[in-house]
Amino acid sequence: MNKSDLISEVTKVVSTKKEAQNAVDCLVSSITKALQKGEDVVLTGFGTFRVVKRKARKGRNPNTGEEIEIKATKAPKFTPGKALKEAVK
């Protein structure tokens, strides 16, 4: 399922496709803004979005095999909730 498919599913619940697109865009934007602020986004039964810090580490250039230093970064992480895990089993 991609974003267009998701919008089509939301259209079944709201009046128009434009409203569905606005709803999906608002959801994605709100989650992104919260993560940028360092906040967790908890959707009970679905899961939690959070930002994790990755430490600096050593890696290898796959072309040359040369060892390189990989900088510390922040990355988004999703942890599924219990209801989502059960639904997928």
Steps between C-alpha positions, in 0.01 A plus 500: 500500500636841407379851585246507212352169617476635854323814376255279308423306819445821700271630221257219590449663842506873415304695239759572232839388379633852571400469867660157518824632352500790747442258789786270398734794434411652839571171678839455334590866558400487868705187564800653320480826698473315832805286418697811396428642848624175655155395620364145485176438309294225665201358311349260750449156350699592188847593619751765598715725285814636668842639419800289596861613519755290317855514629797572278652179372746356254385358169649386169479653156352212296689606185849525646474310828651807670394557861300822547356689795118523503375808689246487782147563372137506603253269326126443521388166642160332507410243762175315430237477774356180639176520294695547175730208581202278572324606177802408289558153650 
